[in-house]
Amino acid sequence: MSRFRQFRLRYSTYISLWGFIFALPAVIYLLLFNVYPMFNAFYLSFTRYDLIHPPEWYGLENFRQIFTSPQFRSSLQITFIYVFGTVIPVWFLSFALALLLNRCRIFAGGWRTLLFIPTILPLLTVTLVWKLMFNLRGPINAFLAPLGVDPIPWLTDARYANWAMIITSWWHATSYYMILFLAGLQAVPVVYQEAAALDGANAWQRLRLVVLPLMRPTIVLVIVLSIINGFRTFALQYVMTGGGPGTATEIVPLLIYKTAFAFLNMGGASAMSLLYFFIILIFSLIQLRVLQGESHD
């Protein structure tokens, strides 16, 4: 072996070693704070553990209690209502804003920045502000008063509490998915739309027959991401209502938190987390299968 090849081999080994050393802190972090908690939660889901005494093997009893629990079923129903009440309007709102921004030629960068601000604001800050806005004497009821609408107890009445959560999510989430849609729109070659226009297609036909099919990967990404993020919501309900009034806004992540830290039932909370994870996983796989199947058609 020539000296040059020996030097090259040693140099590549040296570079690989330093690459491993620099990546090691991130790997350790992932193992400690992502991988280990997942396996530990899987183990605890088969135990009875109250954070005080050592875990005791409990078998499948935690899962049996969950499947027979009206509280979990009610919480799961509230979660689905919140998720789909949020994401479906957000898809249309964010896409409409992306279309407007894509056609905007005056102060376009400024409008994008202004509309993206809700996403970069801390969720806790957004939640506290909207909690004040939904107050019985807050700005929303003050705006509705001239229209002859009596003050609405948004956060203290089970009929309106979920609507308050959903409206807040619309405002916070729309700007994020708007940027994704805008990136997808700008990736569509203009020549295709120009060719369709020359063939006599109007704006709606160009959007339906040219733009939307070419944006299918972006649309799939937005649908999957928005639904997963909706299922992961916690801070909004925790800060604004604490799951109330009663259990009207007690989504599954909040129920898991209360089970673990209010009732000191870590085994039951871990079993709920595991079951909830599989529900989201199966739901996401079904979405991908259906949407990708449509794209192949």
N, C-alpha and C positions, 0 to 999 in steps of 0.2 A: 504494500500500500504506500503510495507516495506521501511525502510530507504534507502536501497541500490537502489531500483527502483526509489525512489524520487531523490536521488543523480544522478543517471544515466540520468533521464529525464532532470534535471536542467543542467547537464553537456552538454548534446546534444543540448539543447536550447542555451546555452552559446556559444558553438562551431558554431552553425548555425548563431547566431547573429554576431559573429566576421567574419565569412565567408562572410556574406552580407556586412559588413562594408568594408572589403578589396576589394570586387568586386564593390562597389558603385562608385569609381572614374572611372573605366572602363565603367560602365553602363552610367554614366553621359556624359562621352566623346562620346560614341556611339550615345546617344540621341541628343547631341548638334551638332555634326559634321557629322553624317550620317543620322539619322532618320529625324531630323528637316529640314535639307536642301532638303531632298527628298520630304517631304510634302509641303515645301515652293515653290519648283520648280513646283510641280503639280498645286499649286494655281496660281503662276505667269504665267503659260502657258495659262491661260484664261484671262489675263489682258494685258493692255498696260502700260509698265513701262520703264522709261528711266533713272533710278537711281537718278534723280533729283526731279521729281514730284511724288506724291503718286500714287500707282497703281490704274488704272481705269479698271473696268470690261469690257472685250472685247469679251467675249463668245468664239466661235469657230473660230473667224476670223484669229487668228495666225495659226491654223492648215490648214485653207483654203488657206492661202498664201503660206504655205510650200508645200502643194500638187500641187499647180499651179506654183511653183518656178522652173525654169530651172536650177538655180544655185544649189539648193538642190539636184536635180536629178543628175546633173553633179558631184557634190561632192560625192554623194552616189556611183556612178559608179566608180569614182577614188578610193574610199575607198575599194570597192570590188576587184578591180584590184590589189591594194597594198596588201590587206590581203591574197588573194589566190596566188598571185605571191610570197609572202613571205613564207606562212606556208607549202605549198605542197613541195617545195624543202627542207625546214627545216626538215620535217618529215623524208625524205630519208637520208639527210646528218647526222642528229643526230642519226638515227638508225644505219647507217653504222659505225659511230665513236664508238657507244656503242658496236657493234659487235667486232670491233678491240680491244677496251679496255678490253672487256670480255675475249678475247683470249690472251691478252698480259700478259706475266709473268715476263718480265724484266722492272724494274722501273715503275711498273703499277701505284702505288700511285702518283708518280711524274707526269706522263702523265695526269692523271685525274685532278690534281691540275692545271697544265699548261693549259689544254683545258677548264677548268671551269673559268679561269680568266676573259674572256669577259663578263660573266654574272654578276660577282661581281663588275666590274668597273661601276662607275656612268654613267648613260645614257648620261648626258650632256657632260661629258668628251669624251665619245666615239663619240658622234655626232660632236663635234668640231674637233676632230682628223680626222674623215672621211671627214668632210667638207674641210679640208686642203688637204687631199689625192685626193679628186675629183676636186681640183682647176685646172684651165686650164694648169698651169705649175707644177702641183703636181706629186707625185710619180706614180700614175696610168697611166697618159699620158706619163710619162718618161719611164715606163715599156713597153708601147705599141709602142713607137716610133721606136725601133729597128725592130719591126715586120712590119714596113711600114704603121702604122696607124697614120693618122693625129690627132693632139690634139682634143679631144672631149670636147665640152662645157657641161659637165655633169649637172651642176646645173643651167645653164642659157638657156638651150634649152629644150623645152617641150617634145621633142622626147626622151630625155635621163634622165630627172630629176627623173621620177618615177623609172627608173632602178637603179639610184643611191640610192634612198631610200630602194629599195628592197635588193640590194646587202649589204648595211649596216646592214639591219635587219637579213640577213642570218648569218653574222659574229657574231652578238650580241646574237641572240636567239638560235643558234644551240647548244651551250654548255649547256644551261639550260635543254633542252629537251633530250640531250644526257645522262645526269645524271638520268633522269626519266627512260629512256629506259634501261640504264645499271642496275638500281635497278630491273626492271622487268625481265631482262635476268638472273640476279643472283638469282631471286626467282624461276626460273624454275628448278625443280629437275633434277639432272644430270642423274639419273637412267633411266628416260624416253628416253633421247637421246641415252644412251648406249644400251638400249633395241632395239631402232629403228635401230641403227648401226649394231647390231647383226642380225637383220632381213634383212640386206642388203641395208638399206636406205643410200643414199649418203648425203653430207652436205646440198645441196639445199632441198632435200626431208625432212630432219630432221628439217630444218628451217621452211619450209612451212606447214608441217603436224603435227609437235610437238611443236616447240617453239612459233610460231605466235598464234596458238589457245590458248595456256596457258598464253600468254601475252595480251590477249584481254582487260582485265581491264586497263592495263597500256596504251595500244594503244588508248582506248576511252578517258582516262584522258588527254593524250597528245593532241589529236585532239581537244577536247573541250577547253582546256586551251589555246592552241596556237591560235585558232581562236578568242576567247574572248579577249586575250591580243592584237591580231592584230587589232581588232576593237577599242581598247582603246588607241592606239598609238596617241601621240600628240607632244611630245618634239622633235622627230626626224624631222618632217616636219617643225615645228615652228622654230627650230634653223638653219637647213640647208638651207631652201628655203623660209620660211615664207609663204608657199602655192604657191609660184611662180615656174617658170616664168608664169606670168598671174595667172591663177588658176589651173595650171597643176598638182600640188601636194596638192591642198586644200581638204584634207579629211574632213569628217563630224565634228570630234571634233575641228578641227581648224576653220571650218566655224562657229561652235557654239561660239567659243571664240571670233572671230571677230564680230559676230552679237551682242554679249553681251557687249564687252568692246571697240570696235572700233566704232560701230554704235549705241551704247547705247540702244539696243533693247532687254531688259532682258526678256520681254514677249515672243518674237519670239525665243530667244535662249532657254528659258525653254521649249517651245513647241517642238523645235528640239530635245532637250535632252530627253524629254519624248518619242517622237516617235522613236528616235535612240535606247533608252533602250528597247522598245518593239520589235524592229527589231532584236536586239541581243538576247533577251530572246526567241523569237519564233524560231530563227535560232538555238539556243543552244538546245531547246527542241526537234526540229526535228532531230538534230544530235543524241541526246541521244536515241530517239525513234528508229531511223534507226539502230544505232550501237548495242543497246541492243537487238533489234529484231533479228539482225543477230546472236548475241551470243546465243539466245535461240534456233535458228534454228540449 
